[in-house]
Amino acid sequence: MVRLDDDACWHRLGSATHGVLGTVHPRRGVDLVPVVLLVDAPRIVIPIDSVKPKSGARLQRARNLDGDDRCTVLVDRYDEDWSQLWWVRAHAHGGEAEPDATLLARLGEAFAPYRAPGSVTSVLLLTVDSVSGWAAAAD
């Protein structure tokens, strides 16, 4: 077992394209949802798009951040060979924002569905306060 230092955490976080976002719902408590993400250290960018169907006009994760801006992003690797297991957790705070042209271009480079104009309607900008991580074995 290896505790990952900040540099190793950021390296693994930066290579991730998806993870799980945890926000705080005012009644239910922790809300977890899978998301795609882009790391722009010390921020994590989570796009909100018009590509996939949505259940409402504004996503619950954005409404949760309005009420309590604390959140956590978890990325991990699972493998049948348990010596390859690892996870990184980023504690952050943030909220919804309009993406600028540079950020839209980066999202389009990272995710083909976001290349179409208007596909990203807003983003969650999360400023990371701390990272922690674990790996089954050293690199």
C-alpha positions as CSV (number, residue, x, y, z in Angstrom):
1,M,0.0,0.0,0.0
2,V,1.3,3.4,-0.9
3,R,-0.1,6.8,0.1
4,L,0.3,9.1,-2.9
5,D,1.9,12.5,-2.4
6,D,0.4,15.7,-4.0
7,D,2.4,15.4,-7.2
8,A,1.4,11.8,-7.8
9,C,-2.2,12.7,-7.0
10,W,-2.2,15.6,-9.5
11,H,-0.5,13.4,-12.1
12,R,-3.2,10.7,-11.9
13,L,-6.0,13.2,-11.6
14,G,-4.6,15.0,-14.7
15,S,-4.7,11.9,-16.7
16,A,-8.3,11.1,-15.8
17,T,-11.2,11.8,-18.2
18,H,-14.0,10.8,-15.9
19,G,-14.7,10.3,-12.2
20,V,-17.4,10.7,-9.6
21,L,-18.6,14.1,-8.3
22,G,-19.9,14.3,-4.8
23,T,-22.0,17.4,-3.8
24,V,-24.2,18.1,-0.8
25,H,-28.0,17.9,-1.3
26,P,-29.9,20.0,1.3
27,R,-32.2,17.1,2.3
28,R,-30.6,13.8,1.1
29,G,-27.0,14.6,2.1
30,V,-24.3,13.4,-0.3
31,D,-25.2,13.2,-4.0
32,L,-22.9,11.2,-6.3
33,V,-22.9,11.3,-10.1
34,P,-20.5,10.1,-12.7
35,V,-19.0,13.0,-14.8
36,V,-16.4,13.7,-17.5
37,L,-13.8,16.1,-16.4
38,L,-10.8,18.2,-17.5
39,V,-8.1,19.2,-15.1
40,D,-6.8,22.8,-15.3
41,A,-4.8,22.8,-12.1
42,P,-5.7,23.9,-9.5
43,R,-9.2,23.6,-11.0
44,I,-11.3,20.8,-12.2
45,V,-13.7,21.6,-15.0
46,I,-16.9,19.6,-15.4
47,P,-18.9,20.4,-18.5
48,I,-22.7,20.7,-18.6
49,D,-23.8,19.9,-22.1
50,S,-26.8,19.7,-24.4
51,V,-25.6,16.5,-25.9
52,K,-27.1,14.0,-23.4
53,P,-30.8,14.1,-22.3
54,K,-31.3,16.0,-19.0
55,S,-34.0,15.5,-16.4
56,G,-34.6,19.2,-15.8
57,A,-33.7,22.7,-16.8
58,R,-30.8,22.9,-14.4
59,L,-28.8,20.0,-13.0
60,Q,-29.1,19.1,-9.4
61,R,-25.3,19.1,-9.0
62,A,-25.3,22.8,-9.9
63,R,-28.1,23.6,-7.6
64,N,-26.3,21.7,-4.8
65,L,-23.2,23.8,-5.3
66,D,-25.4,27.0,-5.0
67,G,-26.4,25.9,-1.5
68,D,-23.1,24.4,-0.4
69,D,-20.0,24.9,-2.6
70,R,-18.1,22.1,-1.1
71,C,-17.6,19.0,-3.2
72,T,-15.3,16.0,-3.9
73,V,-14.1,14.4,-7.1
74,L,-13.0,10.8,-7.0
75,V,-11.1,9.2,-9.8
76,D,-9.8,5.6,-9.7
77,R,-8.5,2.6,-11.5
78,Y,-9.9,-0.8,-11.0
79,D,-8.1,-3.9,-12.4
80,E,-8.5,-7.6,-11.9
81,D,-4.8,-7.5,-11.0
82,W,-5.2,-5.8,-7.6
83,S,-1.6,-4.6,-7.6
84,Q,-2.8,-2.0,-10.2
85,L,-5.5,-0.5,-8.1
86,W,-5.4,3.2,-7.1
87,W,-7.6,6.2,-6.3
88,V,-7.3,9.9,-6.0
89,R,-9.7,12.2,-4.1
90,A,-9.9,16.0,-4.7
91,H,-11.7,18.1,-2.1
92,A,-12.8,21.3,-3.7
93,H,-15.3,24.2,-3.8
94,G,-17.0,25.7,-6.8
95,G,-20.0,26.6,-8.8
96,E,-21.4,27.0,-12.3
97,A,-19.8,29.4,-14.8
98,E,-19.9,30.3,-18.4
99,P,-16.9,28.7,-20.3
100,D,-14.7,31.0,-22.3
101,A,-13.5,30.2,-25.8
102,T,-10.2,28.7,-24.7
103,L,-12.0,26.3,-22.3
104,L,-14.6,25.3,-24.9
105,A,-11.7,24.5,-27.3
106,R,-10.0,22.4,-24.7
107,L,-13.2,20.5,-23.9
108,G,-13.7,19.9,-27.7
109,E,-10.1,18.5,-28.0
110,A,-10.7,16.2,-25.0
111,F,-14.2,15.0,-25.9
112,A,-15.4,14.7,-29.5
113,P,-19.1,15.3,-28.8
114,Y,-18.2,18.8,-27.4
115,R,-16.7,20.0,-30.7
116,A,-20.2,21.0,-32.0
117,P,-21.1,24.6,-31.3
118,G,-23.4,25.0,-28.4
119,S,-22.8,21.5,-27.0
120,V,-21.4,22.8,-23.8
121,T,-23.9,25.1,-22.1
122,S,-21.9,25.9,-18.9
123,V,-19.3,24.3,-16.7
124,L,-18.8,23.6,-13.0
125,L,-15.5,25.2,-12.0
126,L,-14.1,23.5,-9.0
127,T,-11.1,24.9,-7.2
128,V,-9.2,22.1,-5.5
129,D,-8.3,22.7,-1.8
130,S,-6.5,19.4,-1.2
131,V,-5.8,16.0,-2.8
132,S,-5.2,12.6,-1.3
133,G,-4.6,9.2,-2.9
134,W,-3.7,5.6,-2.5
135,A,-2.1,3.0,-4.7
136,A,-1.8,-0.7,-4.2
137,A,1.9,-0.5,-5.3
138,A,4.5,2.1,-6.1
139,D,4.9,3.1,-9.7
